[in-house]
Amino acid sequence: MKVSTEQVSAGAPRIERAEPTAQAGRGGQLTRRGVAMALFGAAAGVVLAPSLVRAESPLQALQNYQLRAEWADRYDTAISELNEVKGTQPTLSAMTAVQIEQAIPVYQQIVARGGWPTLPDKVKLKLGSRDRAVATLRERLTISGDLAATGGRADTFDSYVDSAVRRFQVRHGLQPDGIVGGATVQAMNVPADLRLRQLELNLVRVRSMSGFLGERYVLVNIPSAEIEAVEGDVVRSRHTGVVGKIDRQSPILSAKIQEINFNPYWHVPESIIRKDLIPKMQADPQYLVKNRIRIYDGKGNELQATDIDWNTEQATQYMFRQEPGTENSMGSVKINFPNPHAVYMHDTPQKTLFGQNARFHSSGCVRVQNVRELVSWLLETNPEWPKSRIDEAIRTGERVDAKLQSPVPVYFNYITAWATQDGVVHFRDDIYQRDMGDAVAMNTTGAPVAEEAYFQLPQ
């Protein structure tokens, strides 16, 4: 593919700053970092003058992005390509607030010029498509700064459009498959004035949390379903997460991580006994046996499932405990931090959920992709817990606890718009409708906050 020089369209606002370009390696081949910068450098909110850009193939981008799903449970899960795009700046930092401040006037200009066009709700476009809607798509991506003005047919979905679509998808937390349809169309059709309002609201949120949060801390950003481990104001690792459903929301909180439980028991909360376990037992009387869940009375005596009338709420009078193992709802690790909401962070046997766009499946607690990496970082101040011992504890299935010598602050926060040090502006769905209700939320099946937030029973 020839490298061409492109010009910013007259309608796109500009902020003068350094332009990241593709970097060539030996033989004229682009380096991985060069491709990442070329692919994701332009930002909606800080529109940069594009220079020489060579797009990687859709297959390569998809393969790189799918590394986010924890298909194998190992320390060296490679998500460096994604981390290069996101940088090492914490979401809750003074610099993030500065970057949001710089993005706001750019979006004000976009709004003043009439915003961007909308795509038909049921459209589906991809590389090679020829459709009148592609011209609208090009205009939409150009206004937001994801696509520079290029030659070629206006109705043809070419490689430049493909790269711009995938860049847009990454900025909005969507799988960058280059296909325009469904969630991608929904995100593109959110009006510019609402995106501006998101930036203004989240500037206040980020400013309020951009003070000293600790030398080492963990952030759970609920709308993005992502976790950051921060040390010395630098992100040491990022983890894809799964957070609470709309009707069982993850709470906003601040606490301190004090203990790691390896191969934990799971005590089923009364709310889940009532809402989930009783209906499952009515449908399958062998459910408890299949999932290694045992029943105890108040004196510690074990009962049998046949001792309970499952057509009543009698089961809520007893304790249900799931044994450690591969099917345990908390997986192999539970991260404990005392809090009034009784929520935790934990592993999960359902690791394929990490590869989904919308990761709002739990009953309030947070499932962590590549949890061993996070646990290893948390226990760095415990010299008696090197990675080898962590690995051995999980492998043997032994019930063992590790108390942190230095408790680590953890913050559950709700940030739906932010910007990185490279000027890339990110947006996420207002999944709990805390920004401005149905106008921004992609999912409009809103429900009240649950009275309790815990885990999910295994399927």
C-alpha positions in Angstrom: 0.0 0.0 0.0 1.4 3.4 -0.9 1.8 6.0 1.8 -0.1 9.2 1.0 -0.1 12.6 2.5 -3.5 13.7 3.7 -4.9 17.1 4.7 -7.3 17.8 7.5 -10.8 18.8 6.3 -11.8 22.4 6.6 -14.6 21.4 9.0 -12.4 19.7 11.6 -11.3 21.9 14.5 -7.6 21.9 15.3 -5.4 22.2 18.3 -1.8 22.9 17.7 0.4 20.1 19.1 2.9 17.5 18.2 1.6 15.0 15.6 2.3 11.3 16.3 3.2 9.5 13.1 3.9 6.0 12.0 7.5 5.0 12.7 9.4 2.8 10.3 11.7 0.0 11.2 14.1 -1.9 9.1 13.2 -2.3 5.5 10.6 0.4 5.7 8.3 -1.7 7.8 6.3 0.0 10.5 7.2 -0.8 14.1 4.4 -2.0 16.4 4.5 1.3 18.3 4.5 3.2 15.0 1.4 1.4 13.8 -0.3 1.9 17.2 0.4 5.7 17.1 -0.7 6.0 13.5 -3.8 4.0 14.1 -5.0 5.7 17.3 -3.1 9.0 17.4 -6.0 11.3 16.1 -8.5 12.0 18.8 -12.0 13.3 18.9 -11.5 16.2 21.2 -8.0 17.0 20.2 -8.0 16.8 16.4 -4.5 16.5 15.1 -3.2 17.2 11.6 -2.6 13.8 10.1 0.6 13.0 8.4 2.0 9.8 6.9 -0.3 6.9 8.0 -0.2 3.3 7.1 -3.0 1.2 8.5 -2.5 -2.3 9.8 -5.0 -4.9 8.5 -8.4 -5.4 10.2 -7.3 -9.0 11.1 -4.2 -7.8 12.8 -6.0 -5.2 14.9 -8.7 -7.7 15.9 -6.0 -10.3 16.8 -4.2 -7.7 19.0 -7.4 -6.6 20.7 -8.6 -10.1 21.5 -5.6 -10.4 23.7 -7.8 -8.6 26.3 -9.8 -11.8 26.8 -8.0 -14.1 29.2 -8.0 -17.2 27.2 -5.1 -18.6 29.2 -4.5 -17.9 32.9 -0.9 -16.9 33.0 1.3 -14.0 34.3 2.5 -12.8 30.9 -0.9 -12.1 29.3 0.2 -9.7 26.5 -1.9 -6.6 26.1 1.0 -4.3 25.3 -0.6 -3.1 22.1 -3.6 -1.7 23.9 -1.5 -0.3 26.7 0.6 1.6 24.2 -2.6 3.4 23.0 -3.8 4.1 26.5 -0.4 5.2 27.9 0.6 5.1 31.5 -1.2 8.2 32.7 -3.8 7.3 35.5 -7.4 8.1 34.7 -7.6 10.0 38.0 -4.8 12.5 37.7 -4.3 16.2 37.3 -3.0 15.7 33.8 -6.2 13.9 32.8 -8.2 17.0 34.0 -5.9 19.2 31.9 -6.5 17.0 28.8 -10.3 17.1 29.3 -10.1 20.9 29.6 -8.3 21.1 26.3 -10.9 18.8 24.7 -13.9 20.8 25.8 -13.4 23.9 23.5 -12.8 21.5 20.6 -16.2 19.9 21.2 -17.8 23.3 21.7 -16.6 24.2 18.2 -18.1 20.9 16.8 -21.4 21.7 18.5 -21.4 25.3 17.2 -20.9 24.0 13.7 -23.9 21.7 13.9 -22.4 18.6 15.3 -22.1 15.5 13.2 -24.5 13.5 11.0 -26.2 10.3 12.1 -26.2 6.9 10.4 -29.3 4.7 9.8 -29.9 2.5 12.8 -29.8 -0.8 10.9 -26.9 0.0 8.6 -24.0 -2.5 8.5 -20.9 -1.5 6.7 -17.4 -3.0 6.6 -14.2 -3.0 4.5 -15.1 -3.2 0.8 -18.7 -2.0 1.3 -20.1 0.4 -1.3 -23.1 2.3 0.0 -24.4 5.9 0.1 -24.2 5.6 3.9 -20.4 5.4 3.6 -20.3 9.1 2.6 -22.2 9.9 5.8 -19.8 7.7 7.8 -16.8 9.5 6.3 -18.2 12.9 7.3 -19.0 11.6 10.8 -15.5 10.3 11.4 -13.8 13.4 9.8 -15.7 15.8 12.1 -14.7 13.8 15.2 -11.1 13.7 14.1 -10.9 9.9 13.5 -10.5 10.2 9.7 -8.5 12.7 7.7 -9.8 13.9 4.3 -8.7 11.3 1.7 -9.1 10.6 -2.0 -11.1 7.7 -3.3 -14.8 7.2 -3.8 -17.0 8.8 -1.2 -19.3 5.7 -1.2 -16.5 3.1 -0.7 -15.4 1.7 2.6 -11.7 1.6 2.0 -8.7 0.9 4.3 -8.6 4.5 5.6 -12.2 4.3 6.7 -11.5 0.9 8.2 -8.6 2.3 10.3 -10.7 5.3 11.4 -13.7 3.1 12.4 -11.4 0.8 14.5 -9.8 3.9 16.1 -13.3 5.2 17.0 -14.2 1.8 18.4 -11.2 1.7 20.7 -12.0 5.2 22.0 -15.5 4.0 22.9 -14.6 0.8 24.5 -15.8 -1.4 21.6 -14.2 -4.4 20.0 -12.3 -2.9 17.0 -13.5 -5.2 14.3 -14.0 -2.4 11.8 -17.6 -3.3 11.3 -20.1 -0.5 11.5 -23.4 -1.7 13.0 -25.1 -2.3 16.3 -23.2 -0.8 19.2 -20.8 1.2 16.9 -23.7 2.9 15.2 -25.3 3.7 18.6 -22.1 5.3 19.8 -21.6 7.3 16.6 -25.2 8.6 16.8 -24.8 10.1 20.3 -25.1 13.8 19.5 -22.1 16.0 19.9 -23.7 18.3 22.5 -24.2 15.3 24.8 -20.6 14.2 24.3 -19.7 17.8 25.3 -21.9 17.5 28.4 -20.1 14.3 29.3 -16.8 16.0 29.1 -18.0 18.8 31.3 -19.5 16.5 33.9 -16.5 14.2 34.1 -14.0 17.1 34.3 -15.7 17.8 37.7 -15.4 14.2 38.7 -11.8 13.8 37.7 -10.8 17.1 39.4 -12.5 16.0 42.6 -10.4 12.8 42.6 -7.1 14.1 41.2 -5.5 14.8 44.5 -3.1 12.4 46.3 -4.8 9.0 46.3 -1.8 7.1 47.6 1.6 6.1 46.4 0.0 2.8 45.3 -3.7 2.4 44.6 -6.2 0.5 42.5 -9.0 2.2 40.4 -12.1 0.5 39.2 -13.7 2.6 36.5 -17.2 1.2 36.4 -18.5 2.5 33.0 -15.4 1.2 31.2 -15.3 -2.0 33.3 -11.5 -1.6 33.7 -9.1 -1.7 36.5 -5.8 0.3 36.9 -3.0 -0.6 39.3 -1.2 2.7 39.9 2.2 3.3 41.5 4.1 6.6 41.7 1.4 8.2 39.5 2.1 5.7 36.7 -0.2 2.8 35.6 1.7 -0.4 36.3 -1.0 -2.6 34.8 -4.5 -2.4 33.4 -7.1 -5.2 33.6 -10.3 -5.7 31.8 -13.1 -6.3 34.3 -16.7 -7.4 34.6 -18.9 -5.1 36.9 -22.5 -5.0 38.2 -25.6 -5.3 36.1 -27.9 -2.4 35.7 -30.2 -3.8 38.4 -27.3 -4.9 40.7 -25.0 -2.0 40.4 -21.4 -1.8 41.5 -21.2 0.9 44.2 -19.0 4.1 44.3 -16.6 3.5 47.2 -13.2 4.0 48.6 -11.6 1.4 50.9 -8.3 -0.4 51.5 -7.3 -3.8 50.2 -6.1 -5.7 53.3 -6.1 -9.4 52.4 -5.9 -11.9 49.5 -7.8 -15.2 49.8 -6.5 -18.1 47.7 -9.0 -20.8 46.7 -11.8 -19.2 48.8 -15.1 -20.6 49.9 -18.1 -18.6 48.7 -20.9 -18.0 51.1 -24.1 -17.3 49.1 -25.7 -14.0 50.2 -29.4 -14.2 51.3 -30.4 -11.9 48.4 -29.0 -14.4 45.9 -30.5 -17.4 47.7 -33.9 -15.7 47.2 -33.4 -14.3 43.7 -31.3 -17.0 42.1 -30.7 -20.2 44.0 -34.3 -21.1 44.9 -35.4 -20.8 41.2 -32.4 -22.8 40.1 -33.2 -25.6 42.5 -36.8 -25.6 41.4 -35.6 -26.1 37.8 -32.9 -28.6 38.7 -32.9 -30.4 42.0 -29.3 -31.5 41.4 -28.0 -27.9 41.1 -26.3 -27.8 44.5 -24.5 -31.1 44.0 -23.3 -30.2 40.5 -21.9 -26.9 41.8 -20.5 -28.2 45.1 -22.7 -26.0 47.3 -23.3 -27.3 50.8 -26.0 -26.4 53.3 -25.5 -25.7 57.0 -27.9 -24.7 59.8 -27.1 -22.0 62.4 -25.2 -24.6 64.6 -23.0 -25.8 61.8 -24.8 -29.0 61.1 -24.8 -30.0 57.4 -28.2 -30.5 55.8 -29.4 -32.2 52.6 -31.3 -30.4 49.8 -34.2 -32.7 50.4 -34.5 -31.2 54.0 -35.7 -27.9 52.4 -39.1 -27.0 50.8 -37.9 -25.2 47.7 -41.4 -23.9 46.9 -41.0 -21.6 49.9 -38.3 -19.2 51.1 -37.3 -21.7 53.8 -33.8 -21.8 52.2 -33.0 -18.2 53.3 -32.8 -19.5 56.9 -29.7 -21.5 56.2 -26.1 -20.9 55.1 -25.0 -22.1 51.6 -21.3 -22.5 51.0 -19.6 -23.3 47.7 -16.4 -25.3 48.0 -13.1 -24.1 46.4 -12.5 -25.4 42.9 -12.7 -24.6 39.2 -16.4 -23.9 39.3 -16.3 -21.6 42.4 -17.9 -18.3 41.6 -14.9 -16.4 42.9 -12.5 -18.5 40.9 -9.1 -19.0 42.6 -8.6 -15.6 44.2 -10.7 -13.1 46.2 -9.3 -9.6 46.9 -10.7 -8.4 50.2 -11.3 -4.8 51.3 -13.9 -4.1 54.1 -16.7 -1.9 52.9 -20.4 -1.3 53.8 -21.5 -2.7 50.4 -20.0 -6.2 51.0 -18.4 -6.2 47.6 -15.0 -7.6 46.5 -12.8 -8.1 43.5 -12.2 -11.7 42.4 -11.2 -14.2 39.8 -13.9 -16.0 37.7 -14.3 -19.3 35.9 -16.2 -17.4 33.1 -13.2 -15.8 31.5 -14.7 -15.4 28.0 -16.8 -12.5 29.4 -13.7 -10.4 29.3 -13.8 -10.3 25.5 -17.3 -8.8 25.3 -18.1 -5.1 24.5 -20.6 -4.8 27.4 -19.2 -6.3 30.5 -22.0 -5.7 33.0 -22.8 -9.2 34.2 -22.0 -9.4 37.9 -24.2 -8.8 41.0 -22.1 -5.8 42.1 -18.6 -7.2 42.7 -15.8 -6.9 40.1 -14.2 -9.8 38.2 -10.6 -9.2 37.2 -8.9 -10.3 34.0 -5.4 -11.8 34.7 -6.0 -11.5 38.4 -2.7 -13.1 39.2 -0.8 -10.1 37.8 -2.8 -7.8 40.0 -2.4 -10.0 43.1 1.3 -10.3 42.5 1.6 -6.5 42.4 -0.5 -6.1 45.5 1.8 -8.5 47.4 5.0 -6.9 46.2 5.5 -5.5 49.7 5.2 -9.0 51.1 8.6 -10.6 50.4 7.3 -14.0 51.6 4.8 -14.0 48.7 6.8 -14.1 45.4 5.1 -15.0 42.2 6.2 -18.6 42.5 4.4 -19.0 45.8 1.2 -17.3 44.5 1.3 -19.7 41.5 1.8 -22.7 43.8 -1.0 -21.7 46.2 -3.5 -21.5 43.2 -2.2 -24.7 41.7 -2.5 -26.8 44.8 -6.0 -25.5 45.6 -5.0 -25.0 49.2 -7.1 -22.6 51.3 -4.7 -19.9 52.4 -4.8 -16.2 53.1 -2.2 -13.5 52.6 -2.5 -10.2 54.6 -1.0 -7.2 52.9 1.9 -5.7 55.0 0.9 -2.3 53.5 -2.9 -2.1 52.7 -3.5 -0.6 49.3 -6.3 2.0 48.7 -9.0 1.0 46.2 -11.5 3.3 44.5 -14.6 2.4 42.6 -15.5 5.4 40.5 -17.8 6.4 37.6 -15.9 8.1 34.7 -17.6 8.2 31.3 -15.3 10.6 29.5 -11.6 11.3 29.8 -8.5 12.1 27.7 -5.0 10.7 27.7 -1.7 12.5 27.5 -1.6 12.0 23.7 -4.9 13.9 23.4 -7.0 10.8 22.7 -10.6 11.4 24.1 -12.4 8.3 25.4 -16.2 7.9 26.0 -18.1 5.2 27.6 -21.8 4.4 28.0 -23.6 6.0 30.9 -24.6 2.4 31.8 -26.2 3.3 35.2 -27.7 6.6 33.8 -25.8 8.8 36.2 -24.8 11.4 33.7 -28.0 12.5 32.2 -30.4 9.6 31.9 -31.6 8.0 28.7 -30.1 10.7 26.5 -26.6 9.3 26.8 -27.2 5.8 28.1 -26.9 3.3 25.2 -28.9 0.7 27.2 -32.3 2.3 28.2 -33.5 -0.7 30.3 -32.7 1.2 33.5 -33.6 -0.3 36.8 -33.3 0.9 40.4 -30.2 0.2 42.4 -30.3 -3.2 44.0 -30.5 -3.3 47.8 -27.5 -5.5 47.9 -24.6 -6.2 45.5 -22.8 -9.5 45.6 -21.9 -12.3 43.2 -23.6 -14.4 40.6 -24.5 -18.0 40.9 -22.8 -20.3 38.4 -25.0 -21.2 35.4 
